[in-house]
Amino acid sequence: MSPKNKGELRDMLIRKALNLNVAEVIFRTLRSLSGDGLSVLDPCVHSAYGVITKLASKDPKLAIKARLVGGVKLTHQLLRAYASNAVILLPLLMATKYLAKNVTNQIMLGKDGCVATMATILCSVPKNHWGKLKFIMEILALLTKAKSNVVRLIRETAIHHMLTILDCWDKVERRHQIKLLKAILGILSHVCDSKHGRNAVVTLGGLEITQKFITSCPGDKKFDSLISSATNVFLKCVTKGELPVSSHKGAIRFKVPSGDGSPISPENSRETTPGTEVDSSDEEDEGEEEEDDEEAYCDFKNLDLAEYCPHRTQPDDLLKLASFFPELNGFVVPGGTGFMDSLASARKERGNGCDMQSENPSEMYIRSSMCTKSLLQFVKVSYPDMTGSCGPKALEPLYAKDRKVCRMKALATIKRVLQPDLYMQRVVYDLDYLLESDHTKQLITPTSSSLRILNNWDEKRVGKKDIAVNHLNFESRFESGNLRRAIQVASHEYDLILNADVNSSHHHQWFYFEVSNMEAKTPYLFNIINNEKSNSEFNFGMKPVFFSVKEAMRGRSEWVRLGTDICYHKNHYSRIPKQVANVKHKKTSNKCYYTATFTVIFPHANDVCYLAYHYPYTYTQLQVYLSKLEKQPLPPSVFYSNQVLCHTLGGNPVPLLTLTRTDKKAEEKEVMFLTARVHPGESNSSWVMQGTIDFLLKDTPVAKDLLDKYVFKIIPMLNPEGVIHGKYPSCRITISSQRCGLTDEDLNRRWRAPMSSLHPTIYNAKALLEYITSLQGRQVRVFCDYHGHSRQKNVFMYGCSPYQSWWPADNERADCQYLLLPRLAQCTMNTFSIRDCHFTIEKTRESTARVAVWRQFEVGMSYTMEASTCGCDQGPYKGQHLSTHQLVESGEGFCVALSYLDASMETITETLSSANRMEDRENHGTEVERLLEEEELNSEDELDLDLYGCC
């Protein structure tokens, strides 16, 4: 089985040994023989563990099997017994490394004293035996993933030995250098997560040693990950700086109503609903949502579905919903329920009730903005939103990350910590200051007739320099804007701070702001310094979006991807201020913010430009879009209605669209229920939804067939309040809410038991589903909630597989239909990736729309559809950003996938088979590369013991 004997015979022997569970047999045999004393094993230990290490890299379940037969404790006993035997020690260390990869084994080995054993062996192994030192460090790096083992390690002298090796890293034998240093930095990172660990590392000179290591590393690519790890250790050890803002809370407060409708103070607003203190998830995050979701954990840690009683809508509330089903009432929309009528009334109340039919798009936007209620009075409408600007039709390639830039950013971070006086701290934009004299800052925008109509004067400002200042000017007081403070730190470098969610100190990602007074052809460096997510697509090819008013005046009115030297990394600012004593914040007390940094070279001097995280899609933009739909002629026999489902806490109407055809009885049709924008920062979901609506209203055979078979109920924006106030992907400043509404709650965590007074959109959306399934007795064929994903590429879905559920009873549900729509989408959507889809049902997702609808209303095809904010890594758009055109196209392709649901089995099979053949051809080369890489990684672990016998 030696790696020297590569070939079919070796591979065949390994496969046979795995099939026969040879490793498990060896552990059982050794365990049995050890009853007479470990000395009995002397003749066979070396050979036995040599075989085990060969099989370990091929058997991912070996660690579990070994524990079940007592092999883990036996291996530790042998380690102690043969610690001074240079020949036998190495295979024992190699085997221990594999066993320690299992979390349960880590805890077991720690309790059994393995940390102390490793520390003892570390002290006794000669300094030049790099092979053994490498395995010792790798074992400790695995063991210290358990916090209890970190405490045990701090009591030993091993940290001093690690720092000594790190200090003389250049003397490490080259073939072991990278892995050994990686393991040491991993251990130090785990140790520095605790206060006592940080103190120990700092006392032993760890701060100076890591700094020296970072600055002295060679430029070789293989050291890049080590510099990143060392910087992480350094930042954990240094005294954290507080974010340079007056308060860690957002600039705006909102008096949240209690469950009975009475207002409560913002300070107590987070107590209105249990389990809302922390929400670190990203997308449905599912996968931006598939993060540690502490809020969901609090809600469901004691959940027992055996006693699960789903929330039911009040009977009186259900009866009121009859008006939202005009298709069942002769296709007559009841008076007083129209969305456009509601907007017209709002304009009239504000002193302008003019007809919008003759207005150009910019005028339509300005007039529509009067109907948008916000927590403060905006000072303008943004130019790109006013002109209805989209992304370019031409594809834009992903940014090729420059590893040298990332290294430079790491060194700059260290420099800013050690030499803060070298940097200016000149505040050039401060939202808090601007709001101090605004007496309406905690009020909904007044509706008096004297209200000034918002406008935009950017074209008049283009080419005019502000001679009163010698820095960039910023602005974000417009719908969806998000920029709280801009600080000039160098002549052409600015630190930017985003606003937190309303009533919150969390959720910073979405940015959208105006920049002016720039010089042409001059690099400007922007550092957004209070991001919370541990990684971002900015590290994997994404560029921010950029808009130039001067270019728009020349006929190029579009958002473009722009930026160089893009990087996303940890900084030295503490996420929770030290004076905050709330016990709920203890988990984040030593966490740092992250910096998204990029360089922009403005094409024109004294231009007015806009920068954003993604293509904005505001609530006012939705109003304009729906107004245009209201005026356009419909295809024959098509029924379209737009009603007000409910009003948000801030008083904004929520549209509900109904689409079907009138030539068939609606009572006999199944329902397609589509929603979007529950997370307001995910503006890409609105573009996908627009594509879906546009497709359904086209006069095409596929659209006709869909409306013939189904009634579409569409809620295009579930969280208008968050969109208006600049929440994570589609907003701007003033009130930033990245994932939440005005209650600082993730609305996609409220589907299990929404409250009408706090979560009106979720409450009413769920009530509609209950009305359809319970009172009408109709079937919801597909439920799909459109989202955006900030840390993954492509478009993909999360579904509900009863066979992948946390609740054992779900396995009895014979339901495989969840697989059909994603497979069809793979055939009809150029941006879709079936390999990125997931169908697990986790306990912490029980309150999301996808799972709540699947469970309570038994909708087998219940999905979250995620669209990347970045681009694609497969298909025809591989290596390209997703522009608004590709997002709209995705919405159209999704409709085509829906049209196949009732096709014959022969048609579906033929469609899927054709797509599979194409996918296999596209992925064959990638799969071969992956297998080769996997084989190379495995061969690195299958080291020949003869090479280490004397080490």
Order of alpha helices (4+ residues) and beta strands (2+ residues): alpha-alpha-alpha-alpha-alpha-alpha-alpha-alpha-alpha-alpha-alpha-alpha-alpha-alpha-alpha-beta-beta-beta-alpha-alpha-alpha-alpha-alpha-alpha-alpha-beta-alpha-alpha-beta-beta-beta-beta-beta-beta-alpha-beta-beta-beta-beta-alpha-beta-beta-beta-alpha-alpha-beta-alpha-alpha-beta-beta-alpha-alpha-beta-alpha-alpha
